[in-house]
Amino acid sequence: MRLRERNQRNGPCIVFYELIPPPRDATPREIEAVVECVAEFIASLPVPIDALNIPEVRPESSREPQRPQAFVPKMEPREFVRWVRKVLPPHVDVVINRCIVYAPREAQLRWLVRTYHEFQIENLILVGGESSQIRYPGPSVLETAEWITEHLNRGRWPFDSSKPPIRPTDFFLGGITIPTRRKPDPERDEPARLIQKARRGLQFFTSQVLYEPVSMQKLLQDYMARCQAEGIPPRRVFLSFAPVSSSGDVQFLKWLGVEIPPHVEQELLQGWLGVAWRSIRVAERVLQEILDFVTAERISVPLGLNVEHITSRNFEISAEMIARLVAVFQRHLRQEALADTAAEWALQLAGLPVPDG
């Protein structure tokens, strides 16, 4: 079953594993070692994953203060897919991220067409720039999504009708959501941005890494309310988590814009040993609080999990995070199923019709 089909179904939790590509200057032998490690990693997981989510890693030089960890240029995601796809089980798909603002529109269009037809990649997450204050040479996420859904997927070249038809693409598109990116203007606020992107063809969103639940709870609640007001179905939101194993990892996440409350940072770093285990414990708690809130508030936004490793030293511990967060999600789904069954029994006992679905 293709990822797009799994995304449309209500059922088991959909799980992405976000895997950082190897360094750009890695030798073929080093890349083969990475690929072998990835194959063993997936085979050893006690729960299945649905897709590898491969980011496009950029230096993000505009961020302040200075980057706490040295930037190492990474292999282009499409090229890494060619290597890693050889060892993936049939049920594991691939998703790549594309930062679409950094190259002019003609170059981006050629990249998209080549990605689909030559690299045979159909799952794509469109990523914007580092800052809304920067003027970029490339198109926006909204513009690119419209080009793909209204033109490339229909075999047409956008903005130039004189060009001959092209072989249609069939991209399945996602985007990024940042729960703390809230605006006082309702039309520029994050829920409105999610709806605008969905209307242009985006079918799911991966969140920024979460180390506190409140911002995501509020976003899901407001997004659901906005969807209901406009009469449209909400898109799936993948809740992102990542283990940390040192104070350097914590500082790196904060530099990336992740909200880590002071009391959580203190909990993570309270001892020189066990930072990674505590980060998993925090992630379990955050996920549970989000799921409890979704249930209590009757929020029907489809959810999924996206687990990242952030740095290479957290690769192994991220397997434990996947297993334990999926367990939290599965308990939630079982409780939801029991609640639905109890509700059906109550309706039957009262002689009332049971609604479909």
C-alpha positions as CSV (number, residue, x, y, z in Angstrom):
1,M,0.0,0.0,0.0
2,R,1.4,3.4,-1.0
3,L,2.0,6.0,1.6
4,R,-0.9,8.2,0.3
5,E,-3.3,5.3,0.7
6,R,-2.2,4.6,4.3
7,N,-2.5,8.4,5.0
8,Q,-6.2,8.2,4.1
9,R,-7.0,5.4,6.4
10,N,-8.0,5.5,10.0
11,G,-6.1,2.7,11.8
12,P,-2.7,2.0,13.2
13,C,-0.4,4.9,13.8
14,I,1.6,6.0,10.7
15,V,5.3,6.4,11.7
16,F,8.0,8.3,9.9
17,Y,11.7,7.9,10.8
18,E,13.7,11.1,9.9
19,L,17.1,10.0,8.8
20,I,19.9,12.5,8.2
21,P,21.9,11.7,5.0
22,P,25.6,11.0,5.2
23,P,28.2,13.7,4.7
24,R,28.5,15.0,1.1
25,D,32.1,13.8,0.9
26,A,31.4,10.3,2.2
27,T,33.1,7.6,0.2
28,P,31.0,4.8,-1.5
29,R,32.3,2.4,1.2
30,E,31.2,4.7,3.9
31,I,27.7,5.2,2.3
32,E,27.4,1.4,2.0
33,A,28.2,1.1,5.8
34,V,25.5,3.7,6.5
35,V,22.9,1.8,4.3
36,E,23.8,-1.5,6.0
37,C,23.3,0.1,9.4
38,V,19.9,1.6,8.3
39,A,18.7,-1.9,7.1
40,E,19.7,-3.5,10.5
41,F,18.1,-0.6,12.3
42,I,14.7,-1.1,10.6
43,A,14.9,-4.9,10.9
44,S,15.6,-4.6,14.6
45,L,12.7,-2.3,15.4
46,P,9.9,-4.0,17.5
47,V,7.3,-1.9,15.6
48,P,7.2,-1.2,11.8
49,I,7.8,2.2,10.3
50,D,5.9,3.4,7.3
51,A,8.5,5.7,5.7
52,L,12.0,7.1,5.9
53,N,11.8,10.9,6.0
54,I,15.0,12.3,4.6
55,P,15.6,16.0,5.2
56,E,17.5,18.5,3.0
57,V,20.1,19.8,5.5
58,R,21.1,23.4,4.9
59,P,23.5,25.7,6.9
60,E,20.7,28.1,8.0
61,S,23.3,30.9,8.3
62,S,20.8,33.6,9.1
63,R,20.0,32.2,12.6
64,E,21.3,34.0,15.6
65,P,23.2,33.3,17.8
66,Q,26.0,31.4,16.1
67,R,25.3,27.7,15.3
68,P,26.3,25.6,18.4
69,Q,27.5,22.7,16.3
70,A,29.7,22.9,13.1
71,F,27.8,22.5,9.9
72,V,28.7,19.5,7.8
73,P,27.4,19.5,4.2
74,K,25.2,16.5,3.6
75,M,24.5,14.3,0.7
76,E,21.5,15.3,-1.5
77,P,18.4,13.4,-0.4
78,R,17.6,12.1,-3.8
79,E,21.0,10.6,-4.2
80,F,20.8,9.0,-0.8
81,V,17.5,7.5,-1.7
82,R,19.2,5.6,-4.6
83,W,21.5,4.0,-2.1
84,V,19.1,3.3,0.8
85,R,16.1,2.1,-1.3
86,K,18.1,-1.1,-2.2
87,V,17.7,-2.4,1.4
88,L,14.3,-1.1,2.4
89,P,11.5,-3.6,3.1
90,P,8.6,-3.4,0.7
91,H,6.4,-1.7,3.3
92,V,8.8,1.2,4.0
93,D,8.4,4.1,1.6
94,V,10.6,7.2,1.3
95,V,9.8,10.9,1.7
96,I,12.2,13.6,0.9
97,N,12.2,17.2,2.0
98,R,12.9,20.0,-0.5
99,C,13.7,23.6,0.5
100,I,12.1,25.2,-2.5
101,V,13.0,28.9,-2.0
102,Y,16.7,28.7,-2.6
103,A,16.7,28.2,-6.4
104,P,14.8,30.2,-9.2
105,R,11.5,28.8,-10.3
106,E,12.8,27.3,-13.6
107,A,15.5,25.4,-11.8
108,Q,12.9,24.2,-9.2
109,L,10.6,23.0,-11.9
110,R,13.3,21.0,-13.6
111,W,14.3,19.6,-10.2
112,L,10.7,18.4,-9.6
113,V,10.2,16.8,-12.9
114,R,13.6,15.0,-12.7
115,T,12.9,13.9,-9.1
116,Y,9.7,12.2,-10.1
117,H,10.6,10.6,-13.4
118,E,14.3,9.9,-13.0
119,F,14.6,9.3,-9.3
120,Q,11.1,7.8,-9.0
121,I,10.3,9.7,-5.8
122,E,6.7,10.6,-5.3
123,N,6.4,11.7,-1.7
124,L,7.7,15.2,-1.1
125,I,7.7,17.6,1.8
126,L,7.9,21.3,0.7
127,V,9.9,23.4,3.0
128,G,10.2,27.2,3.0
129,G,13.0,29.5,4.1
130,E,14.5,30.2,7.4
131,S,12.9,33.6,7.8
132,S,10.0,35.6,6.4
133,Q,12.3,38.7,6.5
134,I,14.6,37.3,3.8
135,R,13.9,37.8,0.1
136,Y,14.6,34.4,-1.6
137,P,15.2,33.7,-5.3
138,G,12.8,30.8,-5.4
139,P,9.1,30.2,-5.2
140,S,7.0,30.0,-2.0
141,V,5.5,26.7,-0.6
142,L,2.1,27.8,-1.7
143,E,3.3,28.7,-5.3
144,T,5.1,25.4,-5.6
145,A,2.2,23.3,-4.3
146,E,-0.1,25.0,-6.9
147,W,2.4,24.4,-9.7
148,I,2.6,20.7,-8.8
149,T,-1.1,20.0,-8.2
150,E,-2.6,22.2,-11.0
151,H,0.1,21.7,-13.7
152,L,2.9,19.2,-13.3
153,N,0.5,16.4,-12.0
154,R,-1.7,17.2,-15.0
155,G,1.2,17.1,-17.6
156,R,1.4,20.8,-18.1
157,W,4.2,23.3,-17.6
158,P,3.2,26.2,-15.3
159,F,3.2,29.9,-16.3
160,D,4.3,29.2,-19.9
161,S,1.5,27.7,-22.1
162,S,3.7,27.8,-25.2
163,K,5.8,24.9,-23.9
164,P,4.8,21.4,-25.1
165,P,3.1,19.0,-22.7
166,I,5.2,16.9,-20.3
167,R,4.8,13.5,-18.8
168,P,2.6,14.0,-15.8
169,T,4.0,13.6,-12.3
170,D,2.0,12.2,-9.4
171,F,3.4,13.8,-6.3
172,F,2.0,13.2,-2.8
173,L,2.8,16.5,-1.0
174,G,3.4,17.4,2.6
175,G,4.6,20.5,4.5
176,I,5.9,21.7,7.8
177,T,4.0,23.1,10.8
178,I,5.6,25.1,13.7
179,P,3.2,25.1,16.6
180,T,4.8,28.2,18.2
181,R,4.5,30.2,14.9
182,R,1.3,32.0,16.0
183,K,0.2,35.4,14.7
184,P,-2.5,37.8,16.1
185,D,-3.9,38.2,12.6
186,P,-6.2,35.2,12.1
187,E,-5.4,35.1,8.3
188,R,-1.7,34.8,9.0
189,D,-1.9,32.5,12.0
190,E,-0.7,28.9,11.7
191,P,-4.2,27.3,11.4
192,A,-5.0,29.5,8.4
193,R,-1.6,28.7,6.9
194,L,-2.3,25.0,7.2
195,I,-5.6,25.4,5.4
196,Q,-4.1,27.5,2.7
197,K,-1.5,24.9,2.1
198,A,-4.0,22.1,2.1
199,R,-6.1,23.9,-0.5
200,R,-3.0,24.0,-2.8
201,G,-2.6,20.3,-2.5
202,L,-0.6,19.5,0.7
203,Q,-2.0,16.3,2.4
204,F,0.0,16.1,5.6
205,F,2.3,18.1,7.9
206,T,5.2,17.2,10.0
207,S,5.7,19.4,13.1
208,Q,8.8,20.9,14.6
209,V,10.3,18.8,17.4
210,L,8.2,18.8,20.5
211,Y,9.4,19.1,24.1
212,E,6.3,20.6,25.5
213,P,2.6,19.8,24.7
214,V,0.8,23.1,25.1
215,S,1.7,24.8,21.8
216,M,0.6,21.7,19.8
217,Q,-2.6,21.2,21.9
218,K,-3.6,24.8,21.1
219,L,-2.7,24.5,17.4
220,L,-4.7,21.3,17.0
221,Q,-7.7,22.8,18.8
222,D,-7.6,26.0,16.7
223,Y,-6.9,24.1,13.5
224,M,-9.9,21.8,14.1
225,A,-12.1,24.8,14.8
226,R,-11.0,26.6,11.7
227,C,-11.6,23.5,9.6
228,Q,-15.1,23.0,11.0
229,A,-15.9,26.7,10.4
230,E,-14.8,26.4,6.7
231,G,-16.3,23.0,6.2
232,I,-13.1,21.2,5.1
233,P,-11.4,18.0,6.5
234,P,-8.2,18.5,8.5
235,R,-5.0,17.0,7.2
236,R,-2.8,14.6,9.1
237,V,-0.3,16.1,11.5
238,F,2.9,14.1,12.3
239,L,4.0,14.9,15.8
240,S,7.9,15.1,15.8
241,F,10.1,13.9,18.6
242,A,13.9,13.5,18.9
243,P,16.1,12.2,21.7
244,V,19.0,14.3,23.1
245,S,22.0,12.9,24.9
246,S,24.0,16.0,25.9
247,S,23.7,19.7,26.7
248,G,25.0,20.3,23.2
249,D,22.0,18.6,21.7
250,V,19.7,20.7,23.8
251,Q,21.4,23.9,22.7
252,F,21.3,22.8,19.1
253,L,17.5,22.1,19.3
254,K,17.0,25.5,20.9
255,W,19.0,27.1,18.2
256,L,16.8,25.4,15.6
257,G,13.8,27.1,17.3
258,V,12.5,24.2,19.4
259,E,10.7,25.3,22.5
260,I,12.2,23.6,25.6
261,P,10.9,25.0,28.8
262,P,13.5,25.7,31.5
263,H,12.1,23.1,33.9
264,V,12.3,20.5,31.1
265,E,15.8,21.4,30.2
266,Q,16.7,21.1,33.9
267,E,15.1,17.7,34.0
268,L,17.0,16.5,31.0
269,L,20.4,17.7,32.2
270,Q,20.1,17.0,35.9
271,G,22.8,14.3,35.8
272,W,25.7,13.5,33.6
273,L,24.3,10.0,32.9
274,G,20.9,9.2,31.4
275,V,20.1,12.3,29.4
276,A,18.9,10.2,26.5
277,W,16.6,8.1,28.6
278,R,15.1,11.2,30.3
279,S,14.5,12.7,26.9
280,I,12.5,9.6,25.9
281,R,10.5,9.9,29.2
282,V,9.8,13.6,28.5
283,A,8.7,12.7,24.9
284,E,6.3,10.0,26.3
285,R,4.8,12.5,28.7
286,V,4.4,15.1,26.0
287,L,2.8,12.7,23.6
288,Q,0.4,11.3,26.2
289,E,-0.7,14.8,27.2
290,I,-1.4,15.7,23.6
291,L,-3.4,12.5,23.0
292,D,-5.3,13.0,26.3
293,F,-6.2,16.6,25.2
294,V,-7.3,15.5,21.8
295,T,-9.6,12.9,23.3
296,A,-11.0,15.3,25.9
297,E,-11.6,18.0,23.4
298,R,-12.9,15.7,20.7
299,I,-10.4,16.9,18.2
300,S,-10.6,14.8,15.0
301,V,-7.3,15.8,13.4
302,P,-5.5,12.7,12.1
303,L,-2.2,12.2,13.8
304,G,1.0,10.4,13.1
305,L,4.6,10.1,14.6
306,N,7.8,11.5,13.1
307,V,10.9,10.5,15.1
308,E,14.3,12.1,14.4
309,H,17.8,11.5,15.6
310,I,19.1,15.1,15.1
311,T,22.8,14.0,15.5
312,S,24.5,10.8,14.6
313,R,25.2,10.0,18.3
314,N,21.5,9.7,18.9
315,F,20.9,7.2,16.1
316,E,20.8,4.1,18.3
317,I,18.7,5.6,21.1
318,S,16.1,6.8,18.6
319,A,15.1,3.2,18.0
320,E,14.0,3.0,21.7
321,M,12.1,6.3,21.3
322,I,10.2,4.9,18.3
323,A,9.2,1.8,20.2
324,R,8.0,3.6,23.3
325,L,6.2,6.4,21.6
326,V,4.4,3.9,19.3
327,A,3.4,2.0,22.5
328,V,1.9,5.2,23.9
329,F,0.0,5.8,20.6
330,Q,-1.3,2.2,20.5
331,R,-2.7,2.4,24.0
332,H,-4.5,5.6,23.0
333,L,-6.0,3.9,20.0
334,R,-7.1,0.9,22.1
335,Q,-8.8,3.2,24.6
336,E,-10.5,5.1,21.7
337,A,-11.8,1.8,20.3
338,L,-13.1,0.8,23.7
339,A,-14.8,4.1,24.1
340,D,-16.4,3.8,20.7
341,T,-17.6,0.3,21.5
342,A,-19.1,1.4,24.8
343,A,-20.9,4.3,23.1
344,E,-22.4,1.9,20.5
345,W,-23.6,-0.4,23.3
346,A,-25.2,2.5,25.0
347,L,-27.0,3.6,21.9
348,Q,-28.3,0.0,21.2
349,L,-29.5,-0.4,24.8
350,A,-31.4,2.9,24.4
351,G,-32.9,1.7,21.1
352,L,-31.2,4.5,19.1
353,P,-29.5,4.0,15.7
354,V,-25.8,3.6,15.6
355,P,-24.2,6.0,13.1
356,D,-22.0,4.6,10.4
357,G,-18.3,5.0,10.9
